[in-house]
Amino acid sequence: MTDMKQGKKYDAKIRKRAAKILATGVGHRALAVELGIPEATARQWARSYAVGGQAAVMNAGSTHRVYPYELKLSVVRDRVENGMSVREVMIKHGVPSESSVKTWCRQYRESGPEALISKPRGRKPKSARTE
């Protein structure tokens, strides 16, 4: 398995194979067995595939996307208030990341809708810092 992985990420060859297998309608458990990967990884890839096909599996985790507040709120309301599953919400709203959905739901439960507003990332500019 070491030739398939680069650090904690899987290379394009194994991801392409996973997408091909998922296209046949195989579930995540069978995918995990077939490729010798953890079930959690196979489940994430299966959910990503359901949202965006092969491209979603190939690009999983490679870019940081910023989602608008309204989309986050819709996702959370469908999940928390309407009882939709994580997979259903991901497919409906086109969010390929299970962890994003779960994080937004946790933030919403803890701090309300205001927690979903995107905050600037990184260090504050020097002129704005108080010293």
Backbone as JSON Lines, residues from 0, in Angstrom:
{"i":0,"aa":"M","n":[0.82,-1.19,0.0],"ca":[0.0,0.0,0.0],"c":[0.86,1.26,0.0]}
{"i":1,"aa":"T","n":[2.11,1.17,0.36],"ca":[2.96,2.35,0.41],"c":[3.14,2.98,-0.96]}
{"i":2,"aa":"D","n":[3.08,2.2,-2.05],"ca":[3.23,2.79,-3.38],"c":[1.98,3.56,-3.8]}
{"i":3,"aa":"M","n":[0.85,3.32,-3.16],"ca":[-0.4,4.01,-3.51],"c":[-0.5,5.36,-2.81]}
{"i":4,"aa":"K","n":[0.18,5.5,-1.68],"ca":[0.02,6.69,-0.88],"c":[1.22,7.61,-0.99]}
{"i":5,"aa":"Q","n":[0.95,8.91,-0.87],"ca":[1.99,9.91,-0.77],"c":[1.68,10.67,0.51]}
{"i":6,"aa":"G","n":[2.36,10.36,1.59],"ca":[1.99,10.93,2.87],"c":[0.65,10.38,3.28]}
{"i":7,"aa":"K","n":[-0.32,11.26,3.49],"ca":[-1.66,10.81,3.86],"c":[-2.61,10.87,2.68]}
{"i":8,"aa":"K","n":[-2.13,11.32,1.51],"ca":[-3.0,11.44,0.35],"c":[-2.74,10.28,-0.6]}
{"i":9,"aa":"Y","n":[-3.79,9.86,-1.27],"ca":[-3.67,8.79,-2.25],"c":[-3.37,9.4,-3.61]}
{"i":10,"aa":"D","n":[-2.56,8.7,-4.4],"ca":[-2.18,9.24,-5.7],"c":[-3.31,9.1,-6.72]}
{"i":11,"aa":"A","n":[-3.09,9.71,-7.88],"ca":[-4.12,9.77,-8.92],"c":[-4.5,8.38,-9.41]}
{"i":12,"aa":"K","n":[-3.57,7.47,-9.44],"ca":[-3.83,6.11,-9.94],"c":[-4.9,5.41,-9.1]}
{"i":13,"aa":"I","n":[-4.75,5.46,-7.78],"ca":[-5.7,4.78,-6.89],"c":[-7.05,5.5,-6.9]}
{"i":14,"aa":"R","n":[-7.04,6.82,-7.0],"ca":[-8.29,7.59,-7.05],"c":[-9.06,7.3,-8.33]}
{"i":15,"aa":"K","n":[-8.33,7.21,-9.44],"ca":[-8.97,6.91,-10.73],"c":[-9.59,5.53,-10.7]}
{"i":16,"aa":"R","n":[-8.87,4.59,-10.1],"ca":[-9.39,3.22,-9.96],"c":[-10.65,3.22,-9.09]}
{"i":17,"aa":"A","n":[-10.63,4.01,-8.02],"ca":[-11.79,4.11,-7.13],"c":[-12.99,4.66,-7.88]}
{"i":18,"aa":"A","n":[-12.78,5.71,-8.67],"ca":[-13.89,6.3,-9.43],"c":[-14.47,5.3,-10.42]}
{"i":19,"aa":"K","n":[-13.6,4.52,-11.04],"ca":[-14.05,3.51,-11.99],"c":[-14.91,2.45,-11.3]}
{"i":20,"aa":"I","n":[-14.48,2.03,-10.12],"ca":[-15.22,1.03,-9.34],"c":[-16.55,1.62,-8.88]}
{"i":21,"aa":"L","n":[-16.53,2.87,-8.4],"ca":[-17.77,3.51,-7.94],"c":[-18.77,3.69,-9.07]}
{"i":22,"aa":"A","n":[-18.28,3.87,-10.28],"ca":[-19.16,4.03,-11.45],"c":[-19.99,2.77,-11.71]}
{"i":23,"aa":"T","n":[-19.51,1.63,-11.23],"ca":[-20.26,0.38,-11.42],"c":[-21.37,0.2,-10.39]}
{"i":24,"aa":"G","n":[-21.43,1.13,-9.42],"ca":[-22.49,1.05,-8.41],"c":[-22.1,0.32,-7.15]}
{"i":25,"aa":"V","n":[-20.83,0.03,-6.99],"ca":[-20.34,-0.68,-5.8],"c":[-20.42,0.25,-4.58]}
{"i":26,"aa":"G","n":[-20.69,-0.31,-3.43],"ca":[-20.76,0.45,-2.2],"c":[-19.38,0.72,-1.61]}
{"i":27,"aa":"H","n":[-19.35,1.54,-0.56],"ca":[-18.06,1.93,0.01],"c":[-17.32,0.78,0.69]}
{"i":28,"aa":"R","n":[-18.05,-0.16,1.27],"ca":[-17.36,-1.27,1.94],"c":[-16.62,-2.15,0.94]}
{"i":29,"aa":"A","n":[-17.29,-2.45,-0.17],"ca":[-16.66,-3.25,-1.22],"c":[-15.48,-2.5,-1.84]}
{"i":30,"aa":"L","n":[-15.61,-1.19,-1.97],"ca":[-14.52,-0.37,-2.49],"c":[-13.31,-0.45,-1.56]}
{"i":31,"aa":"A","n":[-13.56,-0.36,-0.26],"ca":[-12.47,-0.42,0.73],"c":[-11.73,-1.76,0.63]}
{"i":32,"aa":"V","n":[-12.48,-2.83,0.51],"ca":[-11.87,-4.16,0.41],"c":[-11.08,-4.29,-0.88]}
{"i":33,"aa":"E","n":[-11.68,-3.86,-1.98],"ca":[-11.06,-3.96,-3.3],"c":[-9.73,-3.22,-3.37]}
{"i":34,"aa":"L","n":[-9.68,-2.01,-2.77],"ca":[-8.48,-1.18,-2.87],"c":[-7.57,-1.27,-1.66]}
{"i":35,"aa":"G","n":[-8.04,-1.91,-0.6],"ca":[-7.22,-2.02,0.61],"c":[-7.06,-0.68,1.31]}
{"i":36,"aa":"I","n":[-8.13,0.11,1.32],"ca":[-8.1,1.42,1.98],"c":[-9.08,1.4,3.15]}
{"i":37,"aa":"P","n":[-8.95,2.34,4.08],"ca":[-9.88,2.38,5.22],"c":[-11.31,2.64,4.75]}
{"i":38,"aa":"E","n":[-12.27,2.07,5.47],"ca":[-13.69,2.26,5.12],"c":[-14.09,3.72,5.16]}
{"i":39,"aa":"A","n":[-13.52,4.47,6.1],"ca":[-13.86,5.9,6.2],"c":[-13.46,6.64,4.92]}
{"i":40,"aa":"T","n":[-12.31,6.33,4.39],"ca":[-11.85,6.95,3.14],"c":[-12.76,6.55,2.0]}
{"i":41,"aa":"A","n":[-13.09,5.27,1.92],"ca":[-13.97,4.78,0.86],"c":[-15.34,5.43,0.94]}
{"i":42,"aa":"R","n":[-15.85,5.62,2.16],"ca":[-17.16,6.27,2.34],"c":[-17.1,7.72,1.87]}
{"i":43,"aa":"Q","n":[-16.03,8.44,2.21],"ca":[-15.88,9.83,1.77],"c":[-15.81,9.91,0.25]}
{"i":44,"aa":"W","n":[-15.06,9.02,-0.37],"ca":[-14.94,9.02,-1.82],"c":[-16.28,8.69,-2.48]}
{"i":45,"aa":"A","n":[-17.02,7.75,-1.88],"ca":[-18.32,7.39,-2.44],"c":[-19.28,8.58,-2.38]}
{"i":46,"aa":"R","n":[-19.27,9.3,-1.28],"ca":[-20.13,10.48,-1.15],"c":[-19.68,11.58,-2.12]}
{"i":47,"aa":"S","n":[-18.38,11.77,-2.23],"ca":[-17.87,12.77,-3.18],"c":[-18.24,12.39,-4.6]}
{"i":48,"aa":"Y","n":[-18.16,11.1,-4.92],"ca":[-18.5,10.63,-6.26],"c":[-19.98,10.9,-6.55]}
{"i":49,"aa":"A","n":[-20.82,10.69,-5.55],"ca":[-22.26,10.92,-5.73],"c":[-22.55,12.39,-6.02]}
{"i":50,"aa":"V","n":[-21.74,13.29,-5.49],"ca":[-21.94,14.72,-5.69],"c":[-21.37,15.19,-7.01]}
{"i":51,"aa":"G","n":[-20.12,14.79,-7.3],"ca":[-19.44,15.37,-8.46],"c":[-18.76,14.4,-9.4]}
{"i":52,"aa":"G","n":[-19.06,13.11,-9.29],"ca":[-18.47,12.14,-10.21],"c":[-16.98,11.97,-10.03]}
{"i":53,"aa":"Q","n":[-16.31,11.53,-11.09],"ca":[-14.88,11.23,-11.03],"c":[-14.06,12.45,-10.62]}
{"i":54,"aa":"A","n":[-14.43,13.61,-11.12],"ca":[-13.68,14.84,-10.81],"c":[-13.63,15.09,-9.3]}
{"i":55,"aa":"A","n":[-14.73,14.84,-8.6],"ca":[-14.78,15.07,-7.16],"c":[-13.85,14.11,-6.42]}
{"i":56,"aa":"V","n":[-13.73,12.88,-6.89],"ca":[-12.84,11.9,-6.25],"c":[-11.38,12.25,-6.56]}
{"i":57,"aa":"M","n":[-11.12,12.67,-7.77],"ca":[-9.75,12.99,-8.18],"c":[-9.22,14.23,-7.46]}
{"i":58,"aa":"N","n":[-10.07,15.2,-7.19],"ca":[-9.64,16.47,-6.6],"c":[-9.93,16.59,-5.11]}
{"i":59,"aa":"A","n":[-10.38,15.52,-4.48],"ca":[-10.79,15.58,-3.08],"c":[-9.67,16.13,-2.21]}
{"i":60,"aa":"G","n":[-9.97,17.22,-1.5],"ca":[-9.03,17.78,-0.55],"c":[-7.9,18.6,-1.16]}
{"i":61,"aa":"S","n":[-7.9,18.81,-2.47],"ca":[-6.77,19.5,-3.07],"c":[-6.89,21.02,-3.02]}
{"i":62,"aa":"T","n":[-8.1,21.54,-2.87],"ca":[-8.27,22.98,-2.84],"c":[-9.16,23.39,-1.68]}
{"i":63,"aa":"H","n":[-8.93,24.58,-1.2],"ca":[-9.77,25.14,-0.14],"c":[-10.85,25.97,-0.81]}
{"i":64,"aa":"R","n":[-12.1,25.59,-0.62],"ca":[-13.21,26.34,-1.21],"c":[-13.89,27.16,-0.14]}
{"i":65,"aa":"V","n":[-14.32,28.35,-0.52],"ca":[-15.08,29.21,0.38],"c":[-16.52,29.2,-0.11]}
{"i":66,"aa":"Y","n":[-17.42,28.84,0.77],"ca":[-18.84,28.75,0.42],"c":[-19.58,29.97,0.95]}
{"i":67,"aa":"P","n":[-20.58,30.45,0.2],"ca":[-21.36,31.6,0.69],"c":[-22.21,31.23,1.91]}
{"i":68,"aa":"Y","n":[-22.46,32.23,2.72],"ca":[-23.23,32.05,3.95],"c":[-24.59,31.4,3.67]}
{"i":69,"aa":"E","n":[-25.28,31.86,2.62],"ca":[-26.62,31.36,2.31],"c":[-26.59,29.85,2.02]}
{"i":70,"aa":"L","n":[-25.57,29.39,1.31],"ca":[-25.45,27.97,1.02],"c":[-25.22,27.17,2.3]}
{"i":71,"aa":"K","n":[-24.31,27.66,3.14],"ca":[-24.04,26.97,4.4],"c":[-25.31,26.86,5.24]}
{"i":72,"aa":"L","n":[-26.06,27.96,5.3],"ca":[-27.29,27.98,6.09],"c":[-28.31,26.99,5.53]}
{"i":73,"aa":"S","n":[-28.43,26.92,4.21],"ca":[-29.36,25.97,3.58],"c":[-28.96,24.53,3.89]}
{"i":74,"aa":"V","n":[-27.67,24.26,3.8],"ca":[-27.15,22.92,4.09],"c":[-27.48,22.53,5.53]}
{"i":75,"aa":"V","n":[-27.17,23.43,6.45],"ca":[-27.38,23.15,7.87],"c":[-28.86,22.96,8.18]}
{"i":76,"aa":"R","n":[-29.71,23.8,7.63],"ca":[-31.15,23.68,7.9],"c":[-31.71,22.37,7.36]}
{"i":77,"aa":"D","n":[-31.26,21.98,6.17],"ca":[-31.72,20.7,5.63],"c":[-31.26,19.55,6.51]}
{"i":78,"aa":"R","n":[-30.06,19.63,7.02],"ca":[-29.51,18.55,7.85],"c":[-30.13,18.55,9.25]}
{"i":79,"aa":"V","n":[-30.09,19.69,9.93],"ca":[-30.48,19.78,11.34],"c":[-32.0,19.85,11.51]}
{"i":80,"aa":"E","n":[-32.63,20.72,10.75],"ca":[-34.06,20.95,10.96],"c":[-34.95,20.04,10.12]}
{"i":81,"aa":"N","n":[-34.5,19.67,8.92],"ca":[-35.33,18.83,8.05],"c":[-34.95,17.35,8.11]}
{"i":82,"aa":"G","n":[-33.9,17.02,8.85],"ca":[-33.54,15.63,9.08],"c":[-32.95,14.89,7.89]}
{"i":83,"aa":"M","n":[-32.43,15.61,6.9],"ca":[-31.81,14.94,5.76],"c":[-30.47,14.33,6.18]}
{"i":84,"aa":"S","n":[-30.07,13.28,5.49],"ca":[-28.78,12.66,5.8],"c":[-27.65,13.52,5.24]}
{"i":85,"aa":"V","n":[-26.44,13.28,5.7],"ca":[-25.28,14.01,5.22],"c":[-25.15,13.82,3.71]}
{"i":86,"aa":"R","n":[-25.31,12.6,3.25],"ca":[-25.19,12.3,1.82],"c":[-26.24,13.05,1.0]}
{"i":87,"aa":"E","n":[-27.48,13.04,1.48],"ca":[-28.56,13.75,0.77],"c":[-28.27,15.24,0.66]}
{"i":88,"aa":"V","n":[-27.78,15.81,1.74],"ca":[-27.47,17.24,1.77],"c":[-26.31,17.54,0.82]}
{"i":89,"aa":"M","n":[-25.28,16.69,0.83],"ca":[-24.13,16.89,-0.05],"c":[-24.56,16.89,-1.52]}
{"i":90,"aa":"I","n":[-25.4,15.93,-1.89],"ca":[-25.86,15.81,-3.27],"c":[-26.75,17.0,-3.64]}
{"i":91,"aa":"K","n":[-27.71,17.33,-2.78],"ca":[-28.66,18.41,-3.07],"c":[-27.95,19.74,-3.3]}
{"i":92,"aa":"H","n":[-26.96,20.05,-2.47],"ca":[-26.31,21.35,-2.52],"c":[-24.96,21.35,-3.25]}
{"i":93,"aa":"G","n":[-24.51,20.18,-3.7],"ca":[-23.26,20.11,-4.45],"c":[-22.01,20.37,-3.63]}
{"i":94,"aa":"V","n":[-22.04,19.97,-2.37],"ca":[-20.88,20.13,-1.5],"c":[-20.17,18.79,-1.42]}
{"i":95,"aa":"P","n":[-18.98,18.66,-2.0],"ca":[-18.32,17.36,-2.03],"c":[-17.62,16.95,-0.73]}
{"i":96,"aa":"S","n":[-17.61,17.82,0.26],"ca":[-16.89,17.54,1.5],"c":[-17.83,17.21,2.66]}
{"i":97,"aa":"E","n":[-17.75,15.97,3.12],"ca":[-18.54,15.54,4.28],"c":[-18.12,16.32,5.52]}
{"i":98,"aa":"S","n":[-16.83,16.56,5.67],"ca":[-16.35,17.24,6.87],"c":[-16.85,18.69,6.93]}
{"i":99,"aa":"S","n":[-16.99,19.34,5.78],"ca":[-17.53,20.71,5.78],"c":[-18.95,20.72,6.31]}
{"i":100,"aa":"V","n":[-19.77,19.79,5.82],"ca":[-21.17,19.71,6.26],"c":[-21.23,19.47,7.77]}
{"i":101,"aa":"K","n":[-20.44,18.54,8.26],"ca":[-20.45,18.23,9.7],"c":[-19.95,19.4,10.54]}
{"i":102,"aa":"T","n":[-18.93,20.1,10.06],"ca":[-18.39,21.25,10.78],"c":[-19.43,22.36,10.85]}
{"i":103,"aa":"W","n":[-20.08,22.65,9.74],"ca":[-21.1,23.7,9.73],"c":[-22.25,23.36,10.68]}
{"i":104,"aa":"C","n":[-22.65,22.11,10.71],"ca":[-23.74,21.68,11.61],"c":[-23.33,21.85,13.06]}
{"i":105,"aa":"R","n":[-22.1,21.47,13.38],"ca":[-21.61,21.61,14.76],"c":[-21.56,23.09,15.16]}
{"i":106,"aa":"Q","n":[-21.03,23.93,14.27],"ca":[-20.95,25.36,14.56],"c":[-22.35,25.95,14.76]}
{"i":107,"aa":"Y","n":[-23.28,25.55,13.93],"ca":[-24.66,26.05,14.01],"c":[-25.3,25.64,15.35]}
{"i":108,"aa":"R","n":[-25.11,24.39,15.73],"ca":[-25.69,23.91,17.0],"c":[-25.09,24.65,18.19]}
{"i":109,"aa":"E","n":[-23.78,24.92,18.14],"ca":[-23.09,25.55,19.27],"c":[-23.33,27.05,19.37]}
{"i":110,"aa":"S","n":[-23.36,27.74,18.21],"ca":[-23.38,29.21,18.24],"c":[-24.44,29.87,17.37]}
{"i":111,"aa":"G","n":[-25.29,29.09,16.72],"ca":[-26.34,29.68,15.9],"c":[-25.86,30.04,14.5]}
{"i":112,"aa":"P","n":[-26.74,30.66,13.71],"ca":[-26.42,30.96,12.31],"c":[-25.24,31.9,12.11]}
{"i":113,"aa":"E","n":[-24.97,32.77,13.09],"ca":[-23.86,33.72,12.97],"c":[-22.51,33.0,12.85]}
{"i":114,"aa":"A","n":[-22.43,31.8,13.38],"ca":[-21.18,31.03,13.34],"c":[-20.8,30.63,11.91]}
{"i":115,"aa":"L","n":[-21.75,30.68,10.98],"ca":[-21.49,30.26,9.6],"c":[-20.93,31.39,8.73]}
{"i":116,"aa":"I","n":[-20.87,32.6,9.27],"ca":[-20.33,33.73,8.51],"c":[-18.82,33.55,8.4]}
{"i":117,"aa":"S","n":[-18.3,33.63,7.17],"ca":[-16.86,33.46,6.94],"c":[-16.09,34.61,7.56]}
{"i":118,"aa":"K","n":[-15.03,34.26,8.25],"ca":[-14.17,35.25,8.88],"c":[-12.85,35.3,8.11]}
{"i":119,"aa":"P","n":[-12.19,36.45,8.09],"ca":[-10.91,36.54,7.39],"c":[-9.91,35.55,7.97]}
{"i":120,"aa":"R","n":[-9.16,34.91,7.08],"ca":[-8.18,33.93,7.53],"c":[-6.81,34.58,7.63]}
{"i":121,"aa":"G","n":[-5.97,33.99,8.47],"ca":[-4.58,34.45,8.55],"c":[-4.36,35.55,9.57]}
{"i":122,"aa":"R","n":[-3.16,36.05,9.54],"ca":[-2.74,37.08,10.48],"c":[-3.29,38.44,10.05]}
{"i":123,"aa":"K","n":[-3.63,39.27,11.04],"ca":[-4.12,40.61,10.74],"c":[-2.98,41.44,10.16]}
{"i":124,"aa":"P","n":[-3.32,42.39,9.28],"ca":[-2.28,43.28,8.76],"c":[-1.62,44.07,9.88]}
{"i":125,"aa":"K","n":[-0.35,44.38,9.72],"ca":[0.41,45.05,10.78],"c":[-0.23,46.36,11.23]}
{"i":126,"aa":"S","n":[-0.76,47.14,10.32],"ca":[-1.34,48.44,10.67],"c":[-2.61,48.29,11.51]}
{"i":127,"aa":"A","n":[-3.31,47.18,11.38],"ca":[-4.56,46.98,12.12],"c":[-4.34,46.38,13.5]}
{"i":128,"aa":"R","n":[-3.17,45.81,13.75],"ca":[-2.89,45.2,15.05],"c":[-2.68,46.25,16.13]}
{"i":129,"aa":"T","n":[-3.19,45.99,17.31],"ca":[-2.94,46.88,18.44],"c":[-1.74,46.37,19.2]}
{"i":130,"aa":"E","n":[-0.86,47.28,19.53],"ca":[0.38,46.84,20.2],"c":[0.54,47.44,21.55]}
